[in-house]
């Protein structure tokens, strides 16, 4: 992920954010289901080999946080990838 971001010619090199949960733990398998579902919603029409995403889990604040980092480069073409455009995508995410 770092190499993609460092090599990016685009002004906005990455998209990042967090999914935050009141619980410190989720049932087994649910975390992976949530991350996979989030990726499908955030990047419709893209296969996993077309984008890179780094997930980092934190529980240091007494809650579960799933931080994500997405280089804004489509992997097969090298073209700019915009995984989230607030005006258009907010209704799909909320």
LINRAHU-V462394 format. One record per residue. N is the residue number from 1. RES is the residue in three letters. D_CENTER is the distance of its C-alpha to the mean C-alpha in Angstrom with 1 decimal. Layout:
n=N res=RES d_center=D_CENTER
n=N res=RES d_center=D_CENTER
This chain:
n=1 res=UNK d_center=11.8
n=2 res=UNK d_center=14.4
n=3 res=UNK d_center=16.8
n=4 res=UNK d_center=14.6
n=5 res=UNK d_center=13.9
n=6 res=UNK d_center=17.6
n=7 res=UNK d_center=18.9
n=8 res=UNK d_center=17.2
n=9 res=UNK d_center=20.0
n=10 res=UNK d_center=18.0
n=11 res=UNK d_center=18.5
n=12 res=UNK d_center=14.9
n=13 res=UNK d_center=13.5
n=14 res=UNK d_center=9.8
n=15 res=UNK d_center=7.4
n=16 res=UNK d_center=6.5
n=17 res=UNK d_center=7.0
n=18 res=UNK d_center=8.3
n=19 res=UNK d_center=9.4
n=20 res=UNK d_center=13.1
n=21 res=UNK d_center=15.9
n=22 res=UNK d_center=19.6
n=23 res=UNK d_center=20.3
n=24 res=UNK d_center=20.1
n=25 res=UNK d_center=19.8
n=26 res=UNK d_center=18.8
n=27 res=UNK d_center=21.0
n=28 res=UNK d_center=20.6
n=29 res=UNK d_center=18.0
n=30 res=UNK d_center=16.5
n=31 res=UNK d_center=13.5
n=32 res=UNK d_center=12.7
n=33 res=UNK d_center=13.5
n=34 res=UNK d_center=11.3
n=35 res=UNK d_center=8.1
n=36 res=UNK d_center=9.6
n=37 res=UNK d_center=10.6
n=38 res=UNK d_center=7.5
n=39 res=UNK d_center=6.3
n=40 res=UNK d_center=9.9
n=41 res=UNK d_center=10.2
n=42 res=UNK d_center=7.5
n=43 res=UNK d_center=8.9
n=44 res=UNK d_center=12.5
n=45 res=UNK d_center=15.0
n=46 res=UNK d_center=12.9
n=47 res=UNK d_center=13.7
n=48 res=UNK d_center=11.7
n=49 res=UNK d_center=14.1
n=50 res=UNK d_center=13.1
n=51 res=UNK d_center=9.7
n=52 res=UNK d_center=8.5
n=53 res=UNK d_center=5.5
n=54 res=UNK d_center=7.0
n=55 res=UNK d_center=7.2
n=56 res=UNK d_center=10.2
n=57 res=UNK d_center=12.4
n=58 res=UNK d_center=15.0
n=59 res=UNK d_center=18.1
n=60 res=UNK d_center=20.3
n=61 res=UNK d_center=20.6
n=62 res=UNK d_center=22.0
n=63 res=UNK d_center=19.0
n=64 res=UNK d_center=15.9
n=65 res=UNK d_center=12.7
n=66 res=UNK d_center=9.4
n=67 res=UNK d_center=7.7
n=68 res=UNK d_center=4.4
n=69 res=UNK d_center=5.5
n=70 res=UNK d_center=5.3
n=71 res=UNK d_center=9.1
n=72 res=UNK d_center=10.5
n=73 res=UNK d_center=12.8
n=74 res=UNK d_center=13.4
n=75 res=UNK d_center=14.7
n=76 res=UNK d_center=17.8
n=77 res=UNK d_center=19.2
n=78 res=UNK d_center=18.0
n=79 res=UNK d_center=17.7
n=80 res=UNK d_center=15.4
n=81 res=UNK d_center=12.1
n=82 res=UNK d_center=11.1
n=83 res=UNK d_center=8.0
n=84 res=UNK d_center=9.3
n=85 res=UNK d_center=13.0
n=86 res=UNK d_center=14.2
n=87 res=UNK d_center=17.6
n=88 res=UNK d_center=16.7
n=89 res=UNK d_center=13.5
n=90 res=UNK d_center=14.3
n=91 res=UNK d_center=16.7
n=92 res=UNK d_center=14.3
n=93 res=UNK d_center=11.9
n=94 res=UNK d_center=14.8
